[in-house]
Amino acid sequence: MEKRVVFNHKILPYLLVLPQLAVTVIFFFLPAGQAMWQSFRLEDAFGLSSEFVGLANYAELLSSSDYLDSFKVTALFSALVAVLGLSISLLLAVMADRAVKGAAVYKTLLIWPYAVAAAIAGVLWLFLFSPSVGILAVYLMEAGIAWNPRLDSADAMMLVVIAAVWKQISYNFLFFLAGLQAIPRSLIEAAAIDGAGPARRFWTIVFPLLSPTTFFLLVINVIYAFFDTFAIIDIVTQGGPGTSTSILVYKVYNAGFKGLDIGSSAAQSVILMIIVVALTIVQFRYIDRRVNY
């Protein structure tokens, strides 16, 4: 006879989820609602008075060429971070999964960068590639490569992409390695017996079985590039030279905290939220169909 546990307490389940609900409401829904309200208002720099202006803040943003250029910068930056981060992480995970001697050491060393704060990661790469004192920058100049992220927009974009990818590699590596270790070895051995080479086995067996993990990491990396790279941008380039590395989230910071234009900053944050929600919906509706669960 099967024994079944019956939980009759009606209030306790709500009490258990109450702290999480409170955190979500206080730190997510209320700030989002306040940002939407402020985006329809024009406030002075000291927050002493405000005026309802409707969609004027949005109209001003969408008519600004500088703001529209930040969409291109953000799209390029997020695409490079997501593609390079996933590709390098998958390569490292495959190599670590095949390692026999010292495998635990390799895996531990590859996880370390995730423990580094984003601001610290920015400082590390800034010192390495600084045109005046950076070790790697000196080697590039000795090799005849003109390198100056302070003046060259391509060099600046390359530097922040490298720092952002390096920071996220460990996170991607952990999930890819777990996915690789969950694949039955019998499938790979059967393909090898049938004569399939390593490349064919990877693309026809391993990678399709990793598609749920890859899809999850794709969503996470896009969100990471949009939001969590703010500290790297601020430390390494401050959005420069000019606005060549000023992504959307950094534009929100510049407008709100440096320009003290609260209405414009709130409108930018709402637009950024809509973009991220739309991208997530597109990824789940169209890309998720190609995932094999």
MARMI-719967 format. One record per residue: x, y, z of N, C-alpha, C in turn; residue in three letters. Coordinates in steps of 0.1 Angstrom, whole numbers, plus 5000, padded with zeros to 4 digits. Example, Ala and Ser with C-alpha at 12.3 -4.5 7.8 and 13.67 -1.06 7.14 Angstrom:
2
513249435078512349555078513249675078ALA 512849785071513749895071512950005079SER 
This chain:
293
500949885000500050005000500950125000MET 500650224991501450344990501150445000GLU 502150495007501950595017502050735011LYS 501050815014501050955008501051055019ARG 501851155018502051265027501051375024VAL 500251405034499251515032499551635040VAL 499751745033500151875040498851955042PHE 498351975054497152045056497252185060ASN 498452235062498652375066498452465054HIS 497452555056497152645045497852775044LYS 498452825055499052955056500552945054ILE 501152835059502652815059503252825045LEU 502652765034503252785021503352925016PRO 502353005019502353145016503453225024TYR 503653185036504653245045506053215040LEU 506253095034507553055029507953125017LEU 506953165008507253234996507153384998VAL 506753425009506553575012507853645011LEU 508953605016510253685015510653695000PRO 510553594992510953604978509953704971GLN 508653694974507753784968508053924972LEU 508353944984508654084989509854144982ALA 510954054980512154104973511854134959VAL 511054054952510754074938509854204937THR 508954224945508054344944508854474947VAL 509654464958510354584963511454624953ILE 512254524949513454554941513354544926PHE 512154494922511954474907510754544902PHE 509554514907508354574902508154714905PHE 508454754918508354894922509254984914LEU 510554954913511455034905511055044891PRO 510554934885510154934871508955024869ALA 508055014879506855104878507255254880GLY 508155284889508655414891509355474878GLN 510155384872510855424859509855464848ALA 508755384847507755404837507055534840MET 506755564853506055694856507055814854TRP 508255804857509155914855509455934841GLN 509355834832509655854818508655944811SER 507455964817506456054812506556194818PHE 507556224826507656344833509056414830ARG 509056544832510256624831510556684844LEU 511656644850512056684863513356764863GLU 513356854873514556934874515756854880ASP 516956904879518156834883518156794898ALA 517356874906517356844921516156764925PHE 515256734916514056654919513056724928GLY 513056864927512156944935510856964928LEU 510856954915509556984908509556894895SER 508456864891508256774879507056814871SER 507056784858505956824849505656704840GLU 504356674839503956564830504056614815PHE 504856544807505156574793504756464784VAL 504056364789503656254780504756184773GLY 504756174760505756094753506956184748LEU 507056304753508056394748509456334750ALA 509756274762511056214764511356104754ASN 510456024750510655914740510855974727TYR 510056084723510256144710511556204709ALA 512056274719513356334719514456224717GLU 514356114724515356014723515355954709LEU 514255924704514155854690514555944679LEU 514556074682515056174671516456204673SER 517156154683518556184685519456074678SER 520256124669521156034662522155964671SER 522556044682523555984691522955864698ASP 521655874702520955764709520755644700TYR 520355674687520155574678521455494674LEU 522555564674523855504672524155404683ASP 523655424695523955334706523255204704SER 522255194696521555074693522554984685PHE 523255044675524154974667525354924676LYS 525855004685526954974693526554854702VAL 525354864708524854754717524654624710THR 524154634697523954514690525254444686ALA 526254524682527554464678528154414691LEU 528154484702528854444714528154314719PHE 526854304720526154184726526354064717SER 526354084703526653974694528053914696ALA 529054004697530353964698530553884712LEU 530053944722530153884735529453744736VAL 528253734730527553614731528253504722ALA 528553534710529153434700530553394705VAL 531353494708532753454712532753384726LEU 531953434735531853364748531353224747GLY 530353194740529853064738530852974731LEU 531453024720532352944712533552904720SER 534252994727535452974734535052874746ILE 533952904753533652824764533352674760SER 532652654749532352524744533652454740LEU 534652524734535952464731536652414743LEU 536752504753537352474766536752354773LEU 535352354772534652244779534952114772ALA 534952114759535251984752536651934755VAL 537652034755539051994758539151944773MET 538452014782538551964796537851834798ALA 536751804791536051684792536951564787ASP 537751594777538651484772539851464780ARG 540251564788541551554796541351434806ALA 542451364808542551254818543451294829VAL 544651334826545551374837545351524840LYS 545251544853545051684858543751754854GLY 542751674852541451724847540851824858ALA 540951784870540451864881541152004882ALA 542452004879543152124880542752214868VAL 542552164856542152244845540752304848TYR 539852224853538452274855538452384866LYS 539252364876539352464887539852594882THR 540952594874541552714869540652784859LEU 539852714852538952774842537752844849LEU 537452794862536352854869536652984876ILE 537953004879538453114887537953254882TRP 537953284869537553414865536153454869PRO 535253354871533853394875533853454889TYR 534853424897534853484911535353624911ALA 535853674900536353814899535253904896VAL 535154014903534054114901534254184887ALA 533154224881533254284868534154414868ALA 534154494878535054614879536454574879ALA 536754464887538154414888538654364875ILE 537754284868538054234855538454354845ALA 537654454846537954574837539254634840GLY 539554644853540854704857542054614852VAL 541954484854542954394849543254414835LEU 542254404826542454414812542854554808TRP 542454654815542854794812544354814815LEU 544854754825546354754828547054674818PHE 546554564813547254484804547354544790LEU 546354624786546254684773546454834773PHE 546854894784547055034785548255074775SER 548055174767549055214757550355254763PRO 550355304776551555354782552255254791SER 551555174798552155084808551754934806VAL 550854904797550354774795551354674789GLY 551554564795552454464789552054414775ILE 550854374774550354324761550354444750LEU 550054564755550054674746551454704740ALA 552454684749553854704745554254604735VAL 553854474737554154374727553554394714TYR 552254444714551554484701552354594694LEU 552754694701553454804695554854754689MET 555554664697556754614692556554534679GLU 555454464678555154384666554654474655ALA 554554604657554154694646552654714645GLY 551954674655550454694655550154824663ILE 549554914656549155044663547955014672ALA 548255034685547154994695546955114704TRP 545755164704545455274713543955284715ASN 543355214725541955214727541355344732PRO 542255434736541855574740541455654728ARG 542055624717541755704705541055634694LEU 541355504693540755414682539555344687ASP 538355364680537155304685537155154683SER 537755104672537854964670538654894682ALA 539754954685540554904696539754904709ASP 539055014712538255024724537154914725ALA 536454894714535454784713536054654715MET 537254624709537854494711538254474725MET 538754574732539154564746538054534755LEU 536954604754535754574763535154434759VAL 535154394747534654264743535554154750VAL 536854174749537754074755537554064770ILE 537454174777537154174791535854114795ALA 534754144787533454094790533453934787ALA 534053894776534053754773534853674784VAL 535953724787536853654797536053644811TRP 535253744814534553734827533453634826LYS 532853614815531653524814532053384810GLN 533253354806533653224801533453114811ILE 533853144824533753044834532252994836SER 531353094836529953054837529452964826TYR 529753004814529452914802530152784803ASN 531352784807532152664808531552554817PHE 531052604829530452514839529252444833LEU 528352514826527152454820527452364808PHE 528352404800528752314789529452184794PHE 530252204804530952084809529951984815LEU 528952044823527951954828527051884817ALA 526751964807526051904796526851794789GLY 528151814787528951714780529051584789LEU 529151604802529251484810527951414812GLN 526851474808525451404809525151334796ALA 525951344785525751274773526251124775ILE 525351034772525750894773526950854764PRO 527950794770529150764762528850654752ARG 527850574754527450464745527150524731SER 526450644731526150694718527350734710LEU 528350794717529550844710530350714706ILE 530450614714531250494711530550424699GLU 529250424699528550354687528850424674ALA 528850564675529150644663530650614658ALA 531550604668532950574665533050444658ALA 532350344663532450214657531850214643ILE 530850294641530350304627531250384618ASP 532350434623533350504614533250654614GLY 532450714622532250864623533550924630ALA 534151024624535251084629534851184641GLY 535851234648535651324659534751444656PRO 535051504644534251624640532751584637ALA 532651474630531251434627530451384639ARG 531151324649530551284661530051404669ARG 530851514669530551634676529351694670PHE 529351724657528251794651526951724649TRP 526951584649525751514647525251454660THR 526051434670525551374683525751474694ILE 526951514697527251594709526551734708VAL 526751804698526151944697524651944698PHE 523951854690522451854691522051824705PRO 522751734712522351704726522651814736LEU 523551904732523852024740522952144736LEU 522052134727521252244723520452304734SER 519852234743519152304754520052384763PRO 521252334765522252414773522652534765THR 522952514752523352634744522252734743THR 521052694742519952794741519852874754PHE 519952804765519852864778520952974780PHE 522252934776523353024777523253134767LEU 522653114756522453224746521653334752LEU 520553294759519653394765520453464777VAL 521153394785521853444796522953544791ILE 523653504781524753584776524253714770ASN 523153714763522553834757522153934768VAL 521553884779521153964790522354014797ILE 523353934798524653974805525254084797TYR 525354074784525954184775525154314776ALA 523854304778523054424779523154494792PHE 523254414803523154474817524454464825PHE 525054344826526054314836527454364831ASP 527554414819528854464815529054614817THR 528154674825528254824827529554854834PHE 529954774844531154804852532354804843ALA 532354704834533554694825533654814816ILE 532554854810532554974801532955094809ILE 532455114821532755234829534255234833ASP 534755124837536155124841537155134829ILE 536855064818537855054807537755174798VAL 536555214793536555314783535655434786THR 534755424797533755524800532955564788GLN 532655464779531855474767532555534756GLY 533855564757534655634746535455534738GLY 536255584729536355724726535155784719PRO 534755904723533455954718532355874725GLY 531455814716530455724721530555584715THR 531755544710531955424703531655294711SER 531755304724531555194733530455224743THR 529655324740528555354749527355274746SER 527155164753525955084751524755134758ILE 523555084756522355134760522355154776LEU 522755054783522755064798523655174802VAL 524755204795525655314799525055444796TYR 524255454785523555574782522555614793LYS 521955514799520955534810521755594821VAL 522955544824523755594836524155744833TYR 524655764821525055904817523956004818ASN 522855964813521756064813521256094827ALA 521155984836520556004849521556054859GLY 522755994860523656034871524656144867PHE 524956154854525956254850525156374845LYS 524156354836523456464830522256514839GLY 521956434849520856464858519556484851LEU 519356414840518056424832517256294836ASP 516556304847515856184852514856124842ILE 514056214836513056174826513556104814GLY 514656154809515256084797515955954801SER 516555954813517155824818516055724820SER 514955764826513855664828513255614815ALA 513155704805512655654792513655564786ALA 514855584787515855494781515855354788GLN 515655354801515555234808514355154804SER 513255224802512055154797512255094783VAL 512855174774513155124761514055004762ILE 515055004770515954894772515254774777LEU 514354784787513554674792512754614781MET 512054694773511254644762512054564752ILE 513254614749514154544739514554404745ILE 514954404757515354274763514154174764VAL 513054224767511854134768511554084754VAL 511554174744511254134730512254034725ALA 513554054728514653954724514353824730LEU 514053824743513753694750512653624744THR 511553694741510353634735510753574721ILE 511453644713511853594700512753474701VAL 513653474711514553354713513753234717GLN 512753254726512053134731511053094720PHE 510553184712509453144702510053074690ARG 511253134685511753084672512952994674TYR 513953044682515152964684514852834692ILE 513952844701513652724710513052614702ASP 512452644690511852534682512952444676ARG 514152494675515252414669516052344680ARG 515552354692516252284703515752144705VAL 516552054707516151914709516251884724ASN 515051864730515051834744514851684746TYR 
